[in-house]
Amino acid sequence: MPTIGWRDVAHVEVTGPVRFRSMTVQIRSEHVARWRDDPDGRFNVHASSADPTVGELGKFFPSL
């Protein structure tokens, strides 16, 4: 399962859709807040069950 970090989305600060690999993921304010607290942390990404080109962020993995 792929993961996404803040660097992968150019340190985006606003919410909304962004391209990641072959899918579009929706960045929410809670995602940006987690990255502000831990800039090197990563979320796992899984394809939406309705549309495989839409990704959803899941569990957050803090940096070590």
Backbone as CSV, one residue per row, in Angstrom:
resi,resn,N_x,N_y,N_z,CA_x,CA_y,CA_z,C_x,C_y,C_z
1,MET,0.848,-1.178,0.000,0.000,0.000,0.000,0.894,1.242,0.000
2,PRO,0.679,2.141,-0.935,1.531,3.338,-0.995,1.250,4.299,0.158
3,THR,2.241,5.112,0.439,2.078,6.165,1.439,2.373,7.510,0.791
4,ILE,1.870,8.559,1.415,2.055,9.905,0.896,2.556,10.802,2.023
5,GLY,3.546,11.602,1.711,4.090,12.554,2.669,3.834,13.976,2.200
6,TRP,4.075,14.915,3.082,3.817,16.319,2.769,4.655,16.784,1.587
7,ARG,5.885,16.290,1.489,6.738,16.656,0.352,6.144,16.185,-0.972
8,ASP,5.447,15.052,-0.942,4.850,14.505,-2.159,3.779,15.422,-2.753
9,VAL,3.211,16.279,-1.930,2.166,17.204,-2.388,2.632,18.648,-2.254
10,ALA,3.953,18.853,-2.359,4.568,20.184,-2.371,4.166,21.040,-1.163
11,HIS,4.091,20.399,0.001,3.768,21.093,1.251,2.495,21.926,1.129
12,VAL,1.491,21.349,0.493,0.218,22.040,0.294,-0.337,22.525,1.640
13,GLU,-0.864,23.729,1.647,-1.434,24.323,2.862,-2.949,24.473,2.777
14,VAL,-3.500,24.335,1.580,-4.935,24.497,1.396,-5.577,23.140,1.144
15,THR,-6.828,23.024,1.509,-7.538,21.773,1.299,-8.019,21.679,-0.146
16,GLY,-8.231,20.472,-0.583,-8.732,20.264,-1.932,-8.047,19.088,-2.593
17,PRO,-8.409,18.819,-3.827,-7.839,17.681,-4.546,-6.428,17.979,-5.051
18,VAL,-5.560,16.966,-4.982,-4.210,17.053,-5.544,-3.902,15.742,-6.266
19,ARG,-3.032,15.818,-7.254,-2.605,14.618,-7.979,-1.497,13.925,-7.197
20,PHE,-1.607,12.613,-7.102,-0.570,11.784,-6.491,-0.517,10.492,-7.288
21,ARG,0.610,10.296,-7.939,0.790,9.135,-8.828,-0.319,9.102,-9.867
22,SER,-1.075,8.030,-9.937,-2.115,7.909,-10.964,-3.509,8.214,-10.420
23,MET,-3.575,8.890,-9.284,-4.879,9.171,-8.702,-4.955,10.596,-8.162
24,THR,-6.143,10.998,-7.822,-6.387,12.284,-7.184,-6.782,12.008,-5.738
25,VAL,-6.131,12.696,-4.813,-6.476,12.537,-3.395,-7.013,13.863,-2.857
26,GLN,-7.941,13.750,-1.931,-8.542,14.921,-1.312,-7.780,15.230,-0.022
27,ILE,-7.149,16.401,0.029,-6.434,16.834,1.226,-7.406,17.635,2.085
28,ARG,-7.521,17.245,3.338,-8.419,17.935,4.273,-7.599,18.694,5.302
29,SER,-8.262,19.561,6.025,-7.571,20.385,7.030,-6.897,19.525,8.088
30,GLU,-7.491,18.392,8.446,-6.871,17.531,9.462,-5.578,16.902,8.950
31,HIS,-5.481,16.664,7.655,-4.240,16.127,7.078,-3.131,17.180,7.169
32,VAL,-3.453,18.413,6.775,-2.470,19.492,6.846,-2.039,19.718,8.296
33,ALA,-2.972,19.663,9.230,-2.645,19.853,10.645,-1.683,18.775,11.142
34,ARG,-1.914,17.523,10.747,-0.995,16.438,11.152,0.391,16.660,10.573
35,TRP,0.450,17.080,9.308,1.744,17.329,8.679,2.447,18.522,9.304
36,ARG,1.720,19.531,9.726,2.363,20.662,10.402,3.019,20.204,11.698
37,ASP,2.345,19.296,12.408,2.906,18.755,13.654,4.063,17.799,13.403
38,ASP,4.010,17.064,12.309,5.031,16.067,11.982,5.268,16.091,10.464
39,PRO,6.087,17.027,9.981,6.266,17.207,8.536,6.783,15.982,7.781
40,ASP,7.426,15.049,8.477,7.954,13.865,7.809,7.048,12.646,7.969
41,GLY,5.912,12.808,8.626,4.951,11.716,8.765,4.290,11.410,7.430
42,ARG,3.679,10.234,7.346,3.072,9.801,6.082,1.702,9.182,6.353
43,PHE,0.798,9.335,5.393,-0.505,8.676,5.424,-0.492,7.534,4.423
44,ASN,-1.209,6.434,4.747,-1.351,5.427,3.698,-2.443,5.902,2.742
45,VAL,-2.349,5.452,1.508,-3.283,5.849,0.453,-3.915,4.589,-0.114
46,HIS,-5.224,4.591,-0.221,-5.899,3.472,-0.872,-6.921,4.020,-1.864
47,ALA,-7.140,3.269,-2.902,-8.087,3.684,-3.943,-9.505,3.601,-3.407
48,SER,-10.314,4.535,-3.823,-11.723,4.549,-3.456,-12.404,3.317,-4.043
49,SER,-13.346,2.759,-3.312,-14.055,1.587,-3.829,-14.946,1.953,-5.014
50,ALA,-15.386,3.203,-5.083,-16.251,3.632,-6.178,-15.467,3.998,-7.438
51,ASP,-14.240,4.506,-7.261,-13.459,4.975,-8.409,-11.972,4.777,-8.113
52,PRO,-11.301,3.873,-8.813,-9.889,3.589,-8.528,-8.933,4.741,-8.838
53,THR,-9.403,5.779,-9.538,-8.540,6.932,-9.800,-8.628,7.981,-8.698
54,VAL,-9.458,7.709,-7.695,-9.597,8.605,-6.546,-8.988,7.904,-5.337
55,GLY,-8.021,8.568,-4.707,-7.378,8.000,-3.537,-7.913,8.610,-2.255
56,GLU,-7.869,7.836,-1.206,-8.295,8.302,0.107,-7.143,8.112,1.079
57,LEU,-6.907,9.116,1.916,-5.855,9.008,2.918,-6.394,8.263,4.119
58,GLY,-5.572,7.373,4.644,-5.983,6.552,5.779,-5.130,6.825,7.005
59,LYS,-4.576,5.768,7.543,-3.810,5.826,8.785,-2.567,6.710,8.635
60,PHE,-2.273,7.460,9.673,-1.084,8.317,9.709,0.048,7.569,10.391
61,PHE,1.213,7.607,9.776,2.401,6.970,10.335,3.390,8.072,10.712
62,PRO,3.594,8.320,11.999,4.518,9.378,12.417,5.948,9.056,12.008
63,SER,6.732,10.124,11.853,8.140,9.937,11.531,8.871,9.390,12.747
64,LEU,10.011,8.818,12.507,10.799,8.242,13.613,11.761,9.246,14.173
